[in-house]
Amino acid sequence: MIIGMVGLPRSGKSTFISKIMEQKNFAIVSRDDIRISLHGERYLAPAEPMVKTISEIMFKSLIRSGCDILLDEINLDRKSRQYWQKFSKDQIFWVHVNTDVDECIKRARKTIQLNLIPVIDSMNKGFMTPQKDEALLVTINKHGNFSPDGYNILDVESIEEFMYEINSPNLSSWKKIIDEKYPDEIPY
């Protein structure tokens, strides 16, 4: 199973991942972690091609080894989500952490990451909410609650329900649910 996160910086993607990891082991592909390991910075423009290459190699290797994978990335638009999908024959299921831009900026200030504020503003301008043909599992609001959304595959209200669903032995039923809900719309 591959779950990809979607959301602005400081939206709560990594917090959600830490809650998932308390109950199920996933291999995590995170360019932020790669950056810190590689050069000790959250962002260094000259190193980005290498960071991208390392994340691709990690992702492809983890797919080949059959691991469950979490993509801890911003994935701010359809193009960035399709970028990851092209490496996997299995559908990537997306979790959208839907925290408004003002809250993300507030969190950046609170954690004294002022350099993130213009980044958040810039990314928000290009942000594209996942659409129904992108296999959106759930939407989570800024308070960490699961939000109803007509495109969500899972109708859950808590992390416990979410974990129950993703630990279900009948994961192939997700494909069936998608096929029934959106026939002929999702390429596998």
C-alpha positions as CSV (number, residue, x, y, z in Angstrom):
1,M,0.0,0.0,0.0
2,I,1.2,3.5,-0.8
3,I,-0.2,6.5,0.9
4,G,0.8,10.0,-0.2
5,M,0.3,13.1,1.8
6,V,-1.0,16.3,0.3
7,G,-0.9,19.7,2.1
8,L,1.0,22.9,2.6
9,P,4.1,23.2,4.8
10,R,3.1,23.2,8.5
11,S,-0.3,21.8,7.7
12,G,0.1,18.7,9.9
13,K,1.2,16.1,7.4
14,S,4.1,14.8,9.5
15,T,2.0,14.9,12.7
16,F,-0.6,12.7,10.9
17,I,2.2,10.4,9.8
18,S,3.5,10.0,13.3
19,K,0.0,9.0,14.5
20,I,-0.1,6.4,11.7
21,M,3.4,5.1,12.6
22,E,2.3,4.5,16.2
23,Q,0.0,1.7,14.9
24,K,1.5,0.5,11.6
25,N,5.0,0.5,10.1
26,F,5.5,2.2,6.8
27,A,8.7,3.1,5.0
28,I,8.7,6.9,4.8
29,V,10.0,8.8,1.8
30,S,10.5,12.4,2.8
31,R,12.6,14.9,0.9
32,D,12.8,17.0,4.0
33,D,14.5,14.1,5.8
34,I,16.8,13.5,2.9
35,R,17.8,17.2,2.9
36,I,18.6,17.2,6.6
37,S,20.6,13.9,6.2
38,L,22.4,15.2,3.1
39,H,23.4,18.7,4.0
40,G,21.8,19.6,7.3
41,E,19.4,22.3,5.8
42,R,15.7,22.3,5.2
43,Y,16.4,23.6,1.7
44,L,19.5,24.2,-0.4
45,A,18.7,24.9,-4.0
46,P,21.9,23.5,-5.6
47,A,21.3,20.2,-3.8
48,E,17.7,19.8,-5.0
49,P,18.5,17.7,-8.1
50,M,20.3,15.2,-5.9
51,V,17.5,15.2,-3.3
52,K,15.0,14.5,-6.0
53,T,17.1,11.6,-7.4
54,I,17.6,10.1,-4.0
55,S,13.9,10.2,-3.2
56,E,13.1,8.5,-6.6
57,I,15.6,5.8,-5.9
58,M,14.2,5.2,-2.4
59,F,10.6,5.1,-3.7
60,K,11.4,2.7,-6.5
61,S,13.5,0.5,-4.3
62,L,10.7,0.3,-1.6
63,I,8.1,-0.5,-4.3
64,R,10.3,-3.4,-5.5
65,S,10.8,-4.7,-2.0
66,G,7.0,-4.7,-1.4
67,C,7.0,-2.3,1.5
68,D,4.1,-0.2,2.6
69,I,5.1,3.4,1.8
70,L,4.2,6.8,3.1
71,L,5.1,9.8,0.9
72,D,5.7,12.7,3.3
73,E,5.6,15.4,0.6
74,I,3.6,18.5,-0.2
75,N,2.3,17.1,-3.5
76,L,0.7,20.5,-4.1
77,D,-0.8,19.9,-7.6
78,R,-1.9,17.1,-9.9
79,K,1.4,17.1,-11.7
80,S,3.4,16.4,-8.6
81,R,1.0,13.6,-7.6
82,Q,1.2,12.1,-11.1
83,Y,5.0,12.3,-10.8
84,W,5.0,9.7,-8.0
85,Q,2.2,7.6,-9.5
86,K,4.3,7.0,-12.7
87,F,6.7,4.9,-10.6
88,S,4.1,2.5,-9.3
89,K,1.7,0.1,-11.0
90,D,-0.4,0.2,-7.7
91,Q,-2.6,3.1,-7.0
92,I,-1.3,5.7,-4.6
93,F,-4.0,6.7,-2.1
94,W,-3.9,10.4,-1.1
95,V,-4.5,11.9,2.3
96,H,-5.2,15.7,2.1
97,V,-4.4,17.6,5.3
98,N,-6.6,20.6,4.5
99,T,-5.2,23.4,6.8
100,D,-5.8,26.9,5.6
101,V,-2.8,29.1,4.6
102,D,-3.3,31.4,7.6
103,E,-3.0,28.6,10.1
104,C,0.1,27.2,8.3
105,I,1.7,30.7,8.5
106,K,0.7,30.9,12.2
107,R,2.4,27.6,12.9
108,A,5.5,28.7,11.0
109,R,5.7,31.8,13.2
110,K,5.1,29.8,16.4
111,T,8.0,27.4,15.5
112,I,10.2,30.4,14.5
113,Q,10.4,29.2,10.9
114,L,9.9,32.7,9.5
115,N,11.7,31.7,6.3
116,L,8.8,29.3,5.5
117,I,6.2,32.1,5.4
118,P,6.9,33.2,1.8
119,V,7.3,29.6,0.8
120,I,3.8,28.8,2.2
121,D,2.3,31.8,0.5
122,S,3.9,30.9,-2.8
123,M,2.9,27.2,-2.6
124,N,-0.6,28.2,-1.7
125,K,-1.0,30.1,-4.9
126,G,-0.2,26.9,-6.9
127,F,-2.0,24.5,-4.6
128,M,-4.6,22.2,-6.3
129,T,-6.9,20.1,-4.1
130,P,-6.9,16.4,-5.1
131,Q,-9.8,15.6,-7.4
132,K,-12.1,12.6,-7.4
133,D,-10.0,10.8,-10.1
134,E,-6.9,10.9,-7.8
135,A,-8.0,8.3,-5.2
136,L,-8.4,10.6,-2.3
137,L,-8.7,8.5,0.9
138,V,-9.5,11.1,3.4
139,T,-9.4,14.9,4.1
140,I,-8.2,16.1,7.5
141,N,-8.9,19.6,8.7
142,K,-6.6,21.9,10.7
143,H,-7.7,20.5,14.0
144,G,-6.7,16.9,12.9
145,N,-10.4,15.9,12.4
146,F,-11.5,13.9,9.4
147,S,-13.6,16.2,7.2
148,P,-16.5,15.0,5.0
149,D,-15.6,15.5,1.3
150,G,-17.6,14.2,-1.6
151,Y,-14.4,12.8,-3.1
152,N,-13.2,10.8,-0.1
153,I,-13.1,7.0,-0.5
154,L,-13.1,6.3,3.2
155,D,-15.8,7.7,5.5
156,V,-14.0,7.7,8.8
157,E,-14.0,10.1,11.8
158,S,-10.9,9.2,13.7
159,I,-7.3,8.0,13.3
160,E,-8.5,4.7,14.9
161,E,-11.1,4.2,12.2
162,F,-8.6,5.2,9.6
163,M,-6.1,2.6,11.0
164,Y,-8.7,-0.1,11.1
165,E,-9.5,0.5,7.4
166,I,-5.9,0.6,6.2
167,N,-5.1,-2.6,8.3
168,S,-8.1,-4.3,6.8
169,P,-7.1,-7.6,5.2
170,N,-9.4,-6.8,2.3
171,L,-7.5,-3.8,0.9
172,S,-8.5,-4.8,-2.6
173,S,-12.0,-3.6,-1.6
174,W,-10.6,0.0,-1.9
175,K,-10.1,-0.6,-5.6
176,K,-13.6,-1.9,-5.8
177,I,-15.0,1.1,-4.0
178,I,-13.1,3.5,-6.3
179,D,-14.3,1.6,-9.4
180,E,-17.9,1.8,-8.2
181,K,-17.7,5.4,-7.1
182,Y,-15.7,6.6,-10.2
183,P,-16.1,4.1,-13.0
184,D,-13.6,4.6,-15.9
185,E,-11.9,7.6,-14.2
186,I,-8.9,6.3,-12.4
187,P,-6.1,4.7,-14.4
188,Y,-4.4,1.8,-12.7
